Amino acid sequence: MNIDLVKLGQKIKFERTKREFSQEKLAELAGLSVHGLSNIETGKTDVRYTNLLQIAKAFDMRISSLLDFNL
């Protein structure tokens, strides 16, 4: 399955801002660097499954919901 990295990044940013999380807060909750999270949100880098799982956990949601790009 190919994931549209730009759409994934947009969804992560959407969920982050909806929860009023800064990039710093989400990065801390997900165990990522701020730079790494920024690259994910802009679609500049591929996302490891473990990182996607940690982001979903930080949002208290399933990965499948995170991959639903119907904003």
C-alpha positions as CSV (number, residue, x, y, z in Angstrom):
1,M,0.0,0.0,0.0
2,N,1.4,3.4,-1.0
3,I,0.6,6.2,1.3
4,D,0.4,9.8,0.1
5,L,2.9,11.4,2.4
6,V,1.6,14.9,1.8
7,K,-1.9,13.9,2.7
8,L,-0.7,12.0,5.7
9,G,1.3,15.1,6.9
10,Q,-1.8,17.3,6.4
11,K,-3.9,14.9,8.4
12,I,-1.3,14.8,11.2
13,K,-1.2,18.6,11.3
14,F,-5.0,18.8,11.2
15,E,-5.3,16.4,14.2
16,R,-2.5,18.2,16.0
17,T,-4.0,21.7,15.6
18,K,-7.5,20.4,16.4
19,R,-6.1,19.3,19.8
20,E,-4.2,22.6,20.2
21,F,-0.9,20.7,20.4
22,S,2.3,22.5,19.4
23,Q,4.8,20.5,17.3
24,E,6.9,20.4,20.4
25,K,4.2,18.8,22.5
26,L,3.3,16.2,19.8
27,A,6.9,15.4,19.2
28,E,7.4,14.8,22.9
29,L,4.3,12.7,23.3
30,A,5.3,10.6,20.2
31,G,9.0,10.3,21.0
32,L,10.1,12.2,17.9
33,S,12.3,15.2,17.3
34,V,10.5,18.4,16.4
35,H,12.5,18.4,13.1
36,G,11.4,14.9,12.3
37,L,7.8,15.7,13.0
38,S,8.0,18.8,10.9
39,N,9.4,16.7,8.0
40,I,6.5,14.2,8.4
41,E,3.9,17.0,8.5
42,T,5.3,18.5,5.2
43,G,5.5,15.2,3.5
44,K,9.3,15.4,3.1
45,T,10.1,12.1,4.8
46,D,8.6,8.6,4.9
47,V,7.0,7.6,8.2
48,R,8.0,4.4,10.0
49,Y,5.2,2.3,11.3
50,T,6.4,2.6,14.8
51,N,6.4,6.4,14.5
52,L,2.9,6.4,13.0
53,L,1.8,4.2,15.9
54,Q,3.2,6.6,18.5
55,I,1.6,9.6,16.8
56,A,-1.8,7.8,16.7
57,K,-1.4,6.9,20.4
58,A,-0.6,10.6,21.2
59,F,-3.9,11.5,19.5
60,D,-5.7,8.6,21.2
61,M,-6.8,7.2,17.9
62,R,-6.3,4.2,15.7
63,I,-3.8,4.2,12.8
64,S,-6.7,3.5,10.4
65,S,-8.3,6.7,11.5
66,L,-5.1,8.6,11.0
67,L,-4.9,7.2,7.5
68,D,-8.4,8.3,6.6
69,F,-7.7,11.4,4.6
70,N,-11.3,12.6,4.3
71,L,-10.8,15.7,6.4
